[in-house]
Amino acid sequence: MALSASSFFRTRLAPTLFELYVEMKPGRTAEEGLKALDAVIDTLAKNGPTERELQKAKNLLEAGFVKSLKTNNGVGEQLAFYEHVFGDYNALFRTIDRYRAVTLEDCRRVAQQIFQPQRRTVVTLKPESEPSAQAHP
């Protein structure tokens, strides 16, 4: 059905924005993609992630955070970010503990609050013309 699906969360002070992206296979419609995406979001909001999914997310966040501190430049950027966003650069030193403290119930509760149809904007990009059959053998 889809060629790819992605999600992005770029930390911002206000407002926060969670982006979901689905690229459909030729011949499939945006409406099909939106329906499938809605089903996944609905399941997440009702059931939350699995323990394995949550642990994987925590591992990825923690690894990315540690990697960001690999250079002096990275440390400086992180210190400035935490000072700007949290008003205290010392919040940097509590990051991993905050990641590890997230529970399955936290994820479910936040998904129910955030992923409501009335709180979203849907953008559909379509090619001006369908690709020719010769372009895709």
N, C-alpha and C positions, 0 to 999 in steps of 0.2 A: 504494500500500500504506500509506504513512504520510503524515500531515498535516505532521509536522515531526520533525526529529531534531536533537539538540543535545548538546554535551559541555561539561563545566565542570571546571576544575581551580582550586580555591581554595587558594592556598599556605598551608600550615600547617606548624608546626614538627614535630609528630608527633601522630597519624599523618597521612599524606597521603591524600587522597580524590579520586579521579577519578570524576566522575559522567557517565553517559550516559543520555540521555532520548529516548524515541521515543513520539510520540503517533500512534496508529493511526487510519486512516479508519474511519468507521462501517461495520460489517459485517466488518471485518478483526479478527483475534485478536491478543492479546498474544503468543501462541506464535509466530505468523508474524513478528511484529516482532523477537522475541528470536532467532529463527533467522536472519533477515536481518542483524541486528546482529552475531551471532556470526560470520557469514561475513565481514563487513567487518573485524572485529577479528582473525580468523584470517589474513586476507590481510595486514593490517598487521604482525602478528607474524612472518609468514613472509618477507615481501618488504620491509617497511619502507615509508616514504612514497616518492613520486617526488621527484626533485630539485626540480621545480616546487612541489610541495606543501610541502617543507621550506623553500624560499626564501620562499614566501608566509607561512608560519608565523613565520619569523624577522622578516620585514618587519612583520607585525602586532604581534609582541611589542616590537620596537624602537620602532615608532611609538607604541604605547601607553605604553611607558616614558618616552619623550621628552615625550609629552603630559602625563604625570603630574607632570612637573617644571615645568610652565608657570606655576604660581603659587607664592608663598611657602609657602602651606599644603601644597601638593603636595610641595614639596621637604622640608618638615619631616616630613610623613608618611613619605616614602620613607627619609629618614635614620633615623627612629625604627624603621621596619620592618627595615632592614638591620642596625642595631645590635642589635635584639632577636633576629632570626632567625640572623644570621651572627656575632653577637658583635663586629662591627666595622662602623661606618657607612661606612668606606672601601670596603667591598665594593660599595657603590652605584656607585662609579666604574669597576668592572670588569664591570658588568652586560652592556653591549652586546658586549664582547669575549667574554663567556661565551655569549651567544646565538649569536654568529657562529661560535663554535668547534664547535657541535653538528654532527655528521655524520649521514649516512644510516645508517651502521652503528650509531651511538649510539641512534638512534630504534628501529631493529629490535631491538637487544639489550634495551633497556628495555621495549619492547612485549612481548617474550617473557617477561620477568620479571614484569611487572605484570599483564598480561591473561590470567591463568590462571583457568579456571572455579572452582577450589577457593578462590580468593582474592576472590570476589565475593559480593555480596548482590543479589538480584533482588527488586524491589518491583513488584507489578502493581496498578494502581488501575483499578477498573472501576466504571461507574455502577451505582447501585442498581437502576435499570430502564433498559431501552433507550429512547433518545429516540424519540418518536412520528414517524411518517412525515410528519405535518403540520408538525412543527418544522423539517424540512429539505426544502423544496420541490424 
